Amino acid sequence: MPQLLATDCATNRLHTPCDAPLPIARWSVVRSRAAVSIAARFGVADQVVPPLILLALLCLASGCTSTRYVSSRSVRENPLTNSLKLVTFRGPEVSERTWHTLNRFGLADQYTQDHQKCFEQIRQAITHSPDSELVYALSELSYVEGKKAERSGDLLHALNHYGIALTNSYDYLFSEDLQITRNAFDPQFRAACDLYNESLEDTLRILCSEHRIEPGSTYTISTPDREFIVRTEMRGKWKPEEFDRYEFVSDFDIETLNNRHTTYGLGVPLIAVRKPAAKDDSRERYYPTGLSYAVSAMMRCSPGIGGRRVGESPTCVLEFFDPLEANQIEIAKQWVPLETDLTTPLAYFLDSPEFRKRNHATEGLLDPDGSQERRGVYMLEPYDPNRIPVLMVHGLWSSPLTWMDMFNDLRSFPEIRERYQFWFYLYPTGQPFWISAQQLRKDLAAMRESFDPGGRDRAVDQMVLVGHSMGGLVSRLQTMESGNDFWKIVSDHPADEMKGTQADRVKLVSTLFFKPNQSVGRVITIGTPHRGSDFSNDYTQWLARKFIKLPQMFVSTGQRLTRENPDFFRDTKLLTAVNAVDSLSPKSPIFPVMLRAKKSPNVKFHNIIGVLEKPSLLGPKSRKNDGVVEYASAHMDDVESEITVDAEHTQIHMTGKAIFEVRRILLEHLQEVDANDRIAIQPDEVMRPGMDAYRR
C-alpha cells in the first residue's frame, strides 16, 4: 500500500521519515545507487519498488532527523523587555511614566544621585500616604536595579531587589490601602501584573540555580539588608517528591504544534519534569519516561505597604498549581486568573530524548514483533478517578504523536479538561488490526486492575474511544459481541474440537471470541475504512509481505495449529501470513462480519469522514474520498452523527472542524452521563461558567 503509507507519513508532520512531500508518480521507480543498496539488504534489489517505501528503508538504515517541537530562545520571553529596555546596550532603564512619578514627587534628582536614599524616601511617603503610583514606581525601580545587579553578577543584591519588586507589585494589586485608587482599566495595572510575574520568575531562577526547590519545604533567603521566609506548597494531585526539576516556559518557542494555549493572569508558567516512581509500582508503566507537566508558580506575600522596612522578614508562600485543576485562585477575597501555558510543557516532552526512543512509528509497521515491548496505554497527565477517559487510537504507520494537535486543542477548553482525562494507545501497526483489538482489550483490563482493581471508579465506565483510520476499526471491535461469526471466518468446525496446546488455543480463541468492553460508552471514528481500502491490493500486499515482519508469536501459533489440525481451517493464510495491509483489503472476510456484528446497546457511535473537494488523480476511484479511503467505505448508518471534512486522510483529525466536532461530541456525552447519574451538589457560590478555581 505505497500511497497509503506515503500519505500517512508525508502529510503528517508528526512522522519524521517523510517530512518533505514528494511529488512522485504512484508507480515511479527509484534506482539510485543508495536505493539499490538498501533494497538489496531487504531482499528486493531486483524488484520494482515505489520510492516512498525505499525512503522508509533509508530512514531505518541511516536514521532521519527528527521534527523539533520546541527550540530554545536566545533571550527569554519577557513582556517588560521593551518598556524597560532590558536588552539594550544602555539598559535596563525605568519607564517614562515612572520618571513622571519621580518628578511629580520631587524624587528624580535623588534617584539620580543615590538610589537607596530615593527608595527609602519612597517607602516613607507610602507609609504616611499610600499612593498607587508610588508603590508601582518602587516596584519598577527595584526590578530595574535587580536586573543591573544580575548583569554585574551580584546575585544576592539582585535577589534582594527582585524581592522588593515582587512584594510591592503584590501590594499594588491587592493591598486594601490602595483599593480606592487602584484602576484595573489603567495600563499600569497590567504592567504591575507583569512586574509581579517577572520579578517572581527572576527570583525563582536564582533560587533554582542555588537550590533544588522542593514543595513542602520552607526556605530562609538572606540578602544584604533583609531575610525572606518562603514556604513552598503543592496544589494539585501531585506528590511533592514527584518532580525531578523545573524548566521555565519563557525559555522556549513552540515549533510544531499548531496552537499555543495560554491564559493571562498572575504566576509563572513552568515545565515540571516528572521523576519516575518506584519500579515495583505497576502504575508506573503507564507514564512515559521524561514526562513533563504544566505548572504555574504563584507567590502570596504577607500583608504590608511601603516596601516593608529594613529588618522585617516578609513571609511568602510559594505555591505550585496544576492548571488542569485550576486556572484561577482566590486572593484578598477576589478571584484572580492564573498565568498558564498548557502547550509548551507538552511540546517539551515530545522533544525529549526519552520520548523519541519510544516513538518509532516505522518500526511498529515493519517490525511489529520487535515493537511489542512498547505497546500499551499511556497517560500524559495523572490518573484521575473522577474524570472520564478519552482513549485515542492511531492508525497505520503512526503513533500517539498524531493526536497531539487534537489533544492540545481539546485541553484548552475548561469544560473539557475539567471532566475528561486523555489516554493514548500505542501498538504495532504492521500486524492485523484484529490482533491489535484483542491486545487493546487485554491492555485496558490490565490498566483497570492497576489503577482501579475494585472497579469503583464510575467515570472510567463512561470511556470514549477516538480512532483514526485503522485505529477506528480497533476501537469499534471493543464494542462488539463476536458470537460464532468471527470464528466462522477461519473454520466451519467448533472451536472446542481444535487440537493443540492450551496456550496456542487460547491465543486464537481470545482473538475470535470476545464480549463488548462494558467501560466503553461512545466511539468516534475518523477516516476509518469500515469496508476496507482499495489501496490494499495485490501489488501493495506483495510489498507489505516483503517488508513487514509479522510477530513471531502470531506466526508460530498459526503454523502449529495448522499442522496439528489439517483440513480444519478455511484459509490458513489468515493465521500465518496476514499483515495490516492485507487486513485492510476490501476483500477481507472480516468486514462483512464486523458490519453485521451485534454491538453493545449502551454504546453510541459518531463518524468523521474526509472528502476532498479536489481529490488527487492517484487517489481512489470515486471522487468522494480523502485520498486513501472512499466515502462509501467510511460512511456508516448506525451513527448518532456524521460529518465530512475537506482534508487528506492523515490530516482529518488535525483540522479545526474535526477537533471542534470531537469537542461537541464530548460535551454531548457529558450531558447524557450527567442526566443519568449526576449527584446534585449545591455550590456555595456561583462561579463564572467554564472556570475551574482553587480557593484557599
C-alpha positions in Angstrom: 0.0 0.0 0.0 2.6 2.6 -1.0 0.3 5.6 -1.4 -1.4 4.9 1.9 1.9 4.7 3.6 3.3 7.7 1.8 0.2 9.8 2.8 0.4 8.8 6.4 4.0 9.8 6.5 4.3 12.7 4.2 1.3 14.8 5.3 1.6 14.1 9.0 4.2 16.5 10.4 4.5 14.2 13.4 6.2 11.5 11.5 9.8 12.1 10.8 10.7 9.9 7.8 8.8 11.9 5.2 8.6 15.5 6.4 9.1 16.8 2.8 6.2 15.8 0.5 7.5 14.2 -2.7 5.7 14.9 -6.0 6.4 11.4 -7.3 4.0 9.4 -9.5 2.4 6.3 -7.9 4.3 3.7 -9.9 7.6 5.6 -10.5 10.8 3.8 -9.5 13.9 4.9 -7.6 17.0 3.2 -8.8 19.8 5.3 -7.3 22.9 3.5 -6.0 21.9 4.1 -2.4 18.4 2.8 -3.0 19.6 -0.3 -4.8 22.0 -0.9 -1.9 19.3 -0.6 0.8 16.8 -2.6 -1.3 19.4 -5.4 -1.5 19.6 -5.5 2.3 15.9 -6.2 2.4 15.9 -8.7 -0.4 14.1 -6.7 -3.0 17.0 -5.4 -5.2 15.6 -7.0 -8.3 12.1 -5.7 -7.7 10.2 -2.6 -8.8 9.8 -0.7 -5.6 7.9 2.6 -5.1 10.3 5.4 -3.9 8.5 6.2 -0.7 8.8 2.6 0.5 12.6 2.9 -0.2 12.6 6.2 1.6 11.3 4.5 4.7 14.0 1.8 4.4 16.7 4.5 4.0 15.4 6.1 7.2 15.5 2.8 9.0 19.1 2.1 7.9 20.6 5.5 8.4 18.3 7.4 10.7 16.4 10.6 9.9 16.5 14.0 11.5 13.6 14.4 13.9 10.9 17.1 13.9 11.5 19.6 16.6 8.7 20.6 18.9 10.4 23.3 20.9 13.5 25.5 20.4 15.5 27.4 23.0 15.2 31.1 22.9 18.4 33.2 22.9 16.6 35.7 25.1 13.8 34.6 27.3 10.3 35.9 26.7 9.6 38.9 29.0 6.8 41.5 28.4 8.9 44.1 30.1 11.7 43.9 27.6 10.7 46.9 25.5 9.2 49.2 28.2 12.3 48.8 30.4 14.9 48.4 27.6 16.1 45.2 29.2 18.3 44.0 26.3 19.7 47.4 25.0 23.3 48.4 25.5 22.4 51.3 27.9 19.5 49.4 29.6 17.8 48.5 31.7 16.0 51.8 32.3 12.9 52.9 34.1 9.8 53.7 32.1 8.7 57.2 31.1 5.7 57.0 33.4 7.8 56.2 36.4 10.1 59.1 35.6 7.0 61.3 35.6 6.1 59.9 39.0 9.5 60.7 40.4 9.4 64.2 39.0 5.9 64.8 40.4 7.0 63.8 43.9 10.3 65.7 43.6 12.4 62.5 43.7 14.1 62.5 40.3 17.3 64.2 41.4 17.5 62.0 44.5 17.2 58.8 42.3 19.9 60.1 40.0 22.3 60.8 43.0 21.5 57.9 45.3 19.1 55.0 44.5 19.0 53.7 48.1 18.1 57.0 49.7 15.5 57.5 47.0 13.9 54.1 47.8 13.8 55.0 51.5 12.1 58.3 50.8 9.5 56.5 48.6 8.9 54.0 51.4 8.4 56.8 54.0 6.0 58.6 51.6 4.0 55.4 51.0 3.8 54.7 54.8 2.4 58.1 55.5 0.1 58.3 52.5 -0.3 55.2 50.4 -0.3 56.0 46.7 -0.6 53.5 43.9 1.7 55.5 41.6 4.5 55.5 44.2 4.0 51.8 45.0 4.2 50.9 41.3 7.3 53.2 40.9 9.1 51.5 43.8 8.4 48.1 42.3 9.6 49.0 38.8 12.7 50.8 40.2 13.6 47.8 42.3 13.2 45.5 39.3 15.5 47.6 37.2 18.1 47.6 40.0 17.7 43.8 40.2 18.4 43.5 36.5 21.5 45.7 36.8 22.8 43.7 39.7 22.2 40.4 37.9 24.1 41.8 34.9 27.1 42.5 37.1 27.0 39.0 38.6 25.8 40.2 42.1 23.0 37.7 42.6 22.4 38.5 46.3 21.7 42.1 45.5 19.6 41.1 42.5 17.6 38.7 44.7 17.0 41.5 47.2 15.7 43.9 44.6 13.5 41.3 43.0 12.0 40.6 46.4 11.2 44.3 46.8 9.7 44.4 43.3 7.7 41.3 44.0 6.2 42.4 47.3 5.4 45.9 46.1 3.7 44.8 42.9 1.7 42.4 45.1 0.7 45.4 47.3 -0.2 47.4 44.2 -2.6 44.6 43.1 -4.1 43.5 46.4 -3.5 46.0 49.3 -6.7 47.3 50.9 -4.9 50.7 51.3 -4.9 51.1 47.5 -8.4 49.8 46.9 -9.8 53.2 46.1 -7.1 54.4 43.8 -6.4 51.1 42.1 -7.7 51.1 38.5 -7.9 47.8 36.6 -8.5 49.7 33.3 -5.2 51.6 33.7 -2.4 50.0 31.5 -0.3 50.4 34.6 -2.4 47.7 36.3 -1.3 45.2 33.6 2.2 46.4 33.9 2.1 45.7 37.6 1.0 42.2 36.8 4.0 41.8 34.5 6.3 43.2 37.2 4.9 40.7 39.7 5.3 37.8 37.2 8.8 38.7 36.0 10.2 39.5 39.5 8.8 36.2 40.7 10.4 34.4 37.7 13.8 36.0 38.2 13.6 35.2 41.9 12.8 31.5 41.1 15.6 31.4 38.5 18.2 32.5 41.1 16.8 30.1 43.7 16.7 27.2 41.3 20.3 27.9 40.4 21.3 27.8 44.1 18.9 25.2 45.5 16.6 22.4 44.4 13.1 23.9 45.2 11.0 21.2 46.7 7.3 21.8 47.5 6.6 21.2 51.2 9.9 22.8 52.4 10.5 26.2 54.0 13.5 28.4 53.0 15.0 31.4 54.6 16.6 33.6 51.9 19.2 36.1 53.2 20.1 39.2 51.2 22.3 42.1 52.2 19.5 44.0 54.0 16.8 41.5 54.8 15.6 38.0 55.0 12.7 36.4 53.1 10.9 33.4 54.6 9.5 31.3 51.8 7.2 28.3 52.4 6.5 26.1 49.4 3.3 24.1 48.9 1.9 21.9 46.1 -1.7 22.5 45.0 -3.0 19.6 43.0 -2.9 15.8 42.8 0.9 15.6 42.5 3.1 14.5 45.3 5.9 16.9 46.3 8.6 14.3 45.5 7.2 13.6 42.1 9.2 16.2 40.2 12.8 15.9 39.2 13.3 19.6 38.1 11.6 22.6 36.7 12.2 24.4 33.4 10.8 27.9 32.5 8.3 28.1 29.7 9.7 31.5 28.7 12.9 29.9 27.6 11.2 28.0 24.7 9.4 28.6 21.4 6.8 26.2 20.0 7.9 24.8 16.7 5.4 22.2 15.5 2.1 22.1 17.3 -0.5 24.3 15.6 -1.7 26.3 18.6 -0.2 27.5 21.8 -2.8 27.6 24.6 -2.2 30.1 27.4 -4.2 32.1 29.9 -3.1 35.5 31.1 -3.0 36.5 34.8 -0.6 36.1 37.6 2.0 33.5 38.1 5.0 31.9 36.3 4.3 29.0 33.9 6.7 26.2 34.4 7.6 22.8 32.9 7.8 20.2 35.7 9.8 17.2 34.6 8.4 14.1 36.3 10.6 11.8 38.3 9.7 8.1 37.8 8.2 6.4 40.9 9.4 3.1 42.3 9.8 0.4 39.7 7.7 -2.1 41.6 4.7 0.2 41.2 2.5 -1.4 38.4 1.1 2.0 37.6 4.4 3.4 36.6 4.5 1.7 33.2 1.6 3.9 32.0 3.6 7.1 32.4 6.3 7.7 29.7 9.8 8.3 31.0 10.7 12.0 30.9 7.0 13.1 31.1 6.6 16.8 31.9 3.5 18.6 33.3 2.3 22.2 33.1 2.7 24.0 36.4 2.1 27.6 37.4 4.0 29.1 40.4 2.4 31.8 42.5 3.8 33.7 45.5 1.4 35.0 48.1 3.0 37.8 50.2 2.2 38.8 53.8 0.1 42.0 54.0 2.1 45.2 54.0 2.6 48.5 52.3 5.6 50.8 51.8 8.0 48.1 50.7 8.5 46.7 54.3 11.2 48.4 56.3 14.7 47.1 56.6 14.9 44.4 59.3 11.5 43.0 58.6 11.2 39.4 57.3 8.4 39.0 54.9 6.7 35.6 54.9 5.7 34.4 51.5 4.0 31.2 50.3 5.3 29.8 47.0 2.5 27.7 45.6 2.7 25.3 42.6 -0.7 25.0 40.8 -1.9 22.4 38.3 -3.6 24.4 35.6 -5.7 21.4 34.7 -7.1 21.6 38.2 -7.5 25.4 38.5 -7.0 28.4 36.3 -8.0 31.0 38.9 -7.3 31.3 42.6 -8.8 33.4 45.4 -6.6 36.2 46.8 -7.8 39.0 49.0 -11.4 37.9 48.6 -11.3 38.2 44.8 -10.8 35.6 42.0 -7.5 36.1 40.2 -6.7 34.3 36.9 -3.5 32.3 36.8 -0.9 32.8 34.0 -0.8 29.3 32.4 0.7 27.5 29.4 -0.5 24.0 28.6 1.2 23.7 25.3 4.9 24.3 25.9 5.3 21.6 28.6 3.7 19.2 26.2 6.0 20.2 23.3 9.0 20.0 25.7 8.1 16.4 26.5 7.6 15.5 22.8 11.0 16.9 22.1 12.7 14.9 24.9 15.2 12.1 24.0 13.2 9.7 26.3 10.1 10.1 24.2 11.8 9.9 20.9 13.2 6.5 21.9 9.6 5.2 22.2 8.1 6.9 19.2 9.1 4.5 16.4 6.1 4.5 14.1 8.0 2.9 11.2 9.4 0.1 13.4 5.8 -0.5 14.6 4.8 -1.0 11.0 7.7 -3.1 9.6 8.6 -5.0 12.8 5.5 -5.5 14.9 7.2 -8.2 16.9 10.2 -6.1 17.9 8.0 -3.2 19.0 5.7 -5.2 21.2 7.5 -4.1 24.3 6.5 -0.5 23.7 2.8 -1.4 23.2 0.3 -0.2 25.7 -1.9 2.6 27.1 -0.1 5.8 28.1 -1.1 8.8 30.1 0.3 12.3 29.8 -1.4 13.6 32.9 -2.1 12.0 36.4 -4.8 9.4 36.5 -8.0 10.9 37.9 -10.8 8.6 39.1 -13.3 11.3 38.7 -12.6 12.2 35.0 -13.9 10.3 32.0 -11.1 8.7 29.9 -10.8 9.6 26.3 -8.6 6.9 24.7 -7.1 7.9 21.3 -6.1 5.1 19.0 -3.8 5.9 16.0 -3.8 4.3 12.6 -1.4 2.6 10.2 2.3 3.7 10.3 1.5 6.1 13.0 1.8 6.7 16.8 0.2 8.7 19.6 2.1 11.8 18.2 -0.6 12.0 15.5 -3.1 13.1 18.2 -1.1 15.9 19.8 -2.8 18.8 18.0 -6.2 17.5 18.9 -5.1 16.7 22.5 -3.6 20.2 22.8 -6.7 22.0 21.5 -9.2 19.9 23.4 -7.4 20.6 26.7 -7.7 24.3 26.1 -11.4 24.2 26.8 -12.0 24.3 30.6 -15.3 22.4 30.2 -13.4 19.5 28.6 -10.3 19.4 30.9 -12.5 19.6 34.0 -14.3 16.4 33.2 -12.0 14.4 30.9 -8.6 12.8 31.0 -6.8 11.7 27.8 -5.1 8.4 27.3 -3.2 7.1 24.2 -2.8 3.6 22.8 0.5 2.7 21.1 0.5 -0.6 19.2 2.4 -2.3 16.4 0.5 -1.3 13.2 2.1 -3.9 10.9 0.0 -6.7 12.4 -3.7 -7.4 11.5 -6.0 -4.9 13.2 -8.0 -7.7 14.9 -4.8 -8.7 16.7 -4.4 -5.2 17.9 -8.0 -5.1 19.0 -7.5 -8.2 21.1 -4.4 -6.7 22.7 -6.2 -3.5 23.5 -8.9 -5.5 25.4 -6.1 -7.1 27.4 -4.2 -3.9 28.0 -7.3 -1.9 29.1 -8.1 -4.7 31.6 -4.6 -4.7 32.9 -4.7 -0.9 33.3 -8.0 -1.0 35.2 -6.6 -3.6 37.5 -3.6 -1.4 38.3 -5.5 1.8 39.0 -8.9 0.6 40.0 -8.8 -3.1 41.0 -12.2 -2.9 42.6 -13.9 -1.3 39.6 -15.3 1.6 41.7 -14.2 4.5 39.5 -17.5 5.2 37.8 -16.1 7.8 35.4 -13.9 5.0 33.8 -17.1 3.2 32.8 -18.1 6.1 30.6 -14.9 5.9 28.4 -14.8 7.4 24.9 -12.7 5.9 22.2 -11.4 8.0 19.3 -9.9 6.1 16.5 -8.2 7.4 13.3 -8.1 5.2 10.2 -7.2 1.7 11.2 -7.5 2.8 14.8 -11.2 3.3 14.3 -11.5 -0.4 13.4 -9.5 -1.4 16.5 -11.9 0.9 18.6 -15.1 -0.5 17.1 -14.1 -4.0 17.8 -14.1 -3.1 21.5 -17.9 -2.8 21.3 -18.9 -6.0 19.5 -20.3 -9.3 20.5 -18.4 -11.9 18.5 -20.8 -14.8 18.8 -19.6 -17.5 16.4 -19.4 -15.2 13.4 -15.7 -14.3 13.6 -14.7 -17.9 14.3 -16.6 -19.0 11.2 -14.3 -16.8 9.1 -11.5 -19.3 9.7 -13.3 -22.6 10.4 -16.5 -24.5 10.0 -15.6 -26.7 12.9 -16.4 -26.0 16.5 -13.6 -24.3 18.4 -13.6 -26.9 21.1 -12.6 -29.6 18.6 -9.4 -27.8 17.7 -6.2 -29.6 18.7 -3.1 -28.0 20.1 -1.6 -26.8 23.3 -3.7 -24.9 25.8 -1.7 -21.7 25.2 -2.0 -21.8 21.4 -5.7 -22.5 21.5 -6.3 -19.7 24.0 -4.4 -17.2 21.8 -6.5 -17.9 18.8 -9.8 -18.2 20.6 -9.3 -15.0 22.5 -8.8 -13.2 19.2 -12.0 -14.5 17.6 -14.3 -14.8 20.6 -14.9 -11.7 22.7 -17.5 -9.6 24.5 -18.0 -5.9 24.4 -15.9 -3.8 26.8 -18.6 -2.5 29.2 -16.4 0.5 30.1 -16.8 2.0 26.6 -19.7 4.4 26.3 -19.0 6.1 23.0 -16.8 5.7 19.9 -15.7 8.3 17.4 -14.2 7.1 14.2 -12.2 9.4 11.9 -11.3 8.5 8.3 -11.9 4.8 9.1 -12.2 2.3 6.2 -15.2 0.3 7.6 -15.3 -1.7 4.4 -11.6 -1.7 3.6 -9.5 0.4 1.3 -8.7 0.0 -2.4 -5.1 0.8 -1.7 -4.8 -2.7 -0.2 -4.4 -4.5 -3.5 -2.3 -7.3 -4.9 0.7 -5.1 -5.5 0.7 -3.3 -2.2 0.0 -6.5 -0.3 3.0 -8.1 -2.1 5.2 -5.1 -1.0 3.9 -5.3 2.6 4.8 -9.0 2.8 8.3 -8.2 1.6 8.8 -5.5 4.3 6.6 -6.3 7.2 8.0 -8.8 9.7 5.0 -10.4 11.3 5.0 -11.1 15.1 6.7 -14.4 15.7 4.2 -15.4 18.3 1.3 -14.9 15.8 3.1 -16.8 13.0 4.3 -19.6 15.2 1.0 -20.2 16.8 -0.8 -20.2 13.5 1.7 -22.6 12.0 1.5 -25.1 14.9 -2.3 -25.1 14.9 -2.4 -25.5 11.1 0.0 -28.5 11.3 -2.0 -30.1 14.2 -5.4 -29.5 12.5 -5.2 -30.4 8.8 -8.3 -29.5 6.9 -9.7 -27.7 10.0 -9.3 -24.1 8.8 -10.8 -22.4 5.7 -7.7 -20.3 4.8 -4.5 -20.9 6.7 -3.1 -17.6 5.4 -5.3 -15.8 7.8 -3.5 -17.5 10.7 0.1 -17.2 9.4 0.6 -14.6 6.6 -1.9 -11.8 7.0 -0.4 -8.4 7.9 -2.0 -4.9 8.5 -2.1 -4.1 4.7 -3.7 -7.5 3.9 -6.3 -7.0 6.7 -7.5 -3.7 5.2 -8.3 -5.2 1.8 -12.0 -4.7 0.8 -12.0 -8.4 0.0 -11.2 -9.3 3.6 -13.9 -11.5 5.1 -13.8 -9.7 8.4 -15.5 -6.5 7.2 -19.0 -8.0 6.4 -18.9 -9.8 9.8 -18.0 -6.5 11.6 -20.8 -4.6 9.8 -23.5 -7.1 10.9 -22.0 -7.9 14.4 -24.1 -7.2 17.4 -23.0 -4.1 19.2 -23.3 -3.2 22.9 -26.6 -1.4 23.3 -25.1 1.1 25.6 -22.6 2.5 23.1 -23.2 5.4 20.7 -21.1 5.9 17.6 -20.0 9.0 15.7 -18.2 9.4 12.4 -16.0 12.0 10.8 -15.1 11.4 7.1 -12.6 13.1 4.8 -14.0 14.2 1.4 -11.5 16.2 -0.7 -13.0 18.9 -2.8 -10.2 18.4 -5.3 -9.1 14.8 -5.0 -5.8 13.6 -6.4 -5.8 11.7 -9.7 -3.8 9.0 -8.0 -6.4 8.5 -5.3 -9.3 6.0 -5.1 -11.7 5.6 -8.0 -14.6 7.6 -6.5 -14.4 11.4 -6.4 -15.7 11.2 -2.8 -12.7 10.2 -0.8 -9.9 11.5 1.4 -7.1 10.3 -0.9 -7.0 6.9 0.7 -10.5 5.9 1.9 -13.6 6.2 -0.2 -16.7 7.8 1.3 -18.6 4.7 0.6 -16.3 2.7 2.8 -16.1 5.3 5.6 -19.9 6.0 5.8 -21.9 4.2 8.5 -25.6 4.1 9.1 -25.6 3.2 12.8 -24.0 6.5 14.0 -25.5 9.3 16.0 -23.8 11.9 13.9 -21.6 12.0 10.8 -19.8 15.0 9.2 -17.4 15.4 6.3 -14.1 17.4 6.4 -12.2 18.7 3.4 -8.9 17.1 4.3 -6.4 14.4 3.3 -6.6 11.1 5.1 -3.8 11.8 7.6 -4.8 15.3 8.4 -8.6 14.9 9.0 -8.1 14.6 12.8 -5.8 17.7 12.8 -8.3 20.1 11.3 -10.2 22.6 13.3 -13.5 21.3 12.1 -12.8 17.7 13.2 -11.4 18.8 16.6 -14.4 21.1 17.3 -16.7 18.2 16.3 -15.0 15.9 18.8 -15.4 18.6 21.4 -19.1 18.8 20.6 -19.5 15.1 20.9 -17.6 15.1 24.3 -20.0 17.8 25.6 -23.0 15.8 24.4 -21.6 12.7 26.2 -21.3 14.7 29.4 -24.9 15.8 29.2 -26.1 12.3 28.8 -23.8 11.0 31.6 -24.9 13.8 34.0 -28.6 13.2 33.1 -28.3 9.6 34.1 -26.3 9.6 37.3 -25.2 13.0 38.4 -25.4 13.6 42.1 -26.7 17.1 42.7 -24.3 19.3 44.6 -25.5 22.8 45.7 -22.5 25.1 45.2 -21.8 27.5 48.0 -21.0 30.3 45.4 -21.9 30.8 41.8 -18.7 30.9 39.7 -18.3 32.1 36.2 -19.1 29.3 33.6 -16.1 27.4 32.4 -13.8 28.5 35.1 -12.2 26.0 37.5 -10.7 27.5 40.6 -8.8 26.9 43.8 -9.9 28.6 47.0 -7.6 28.8 49.9 
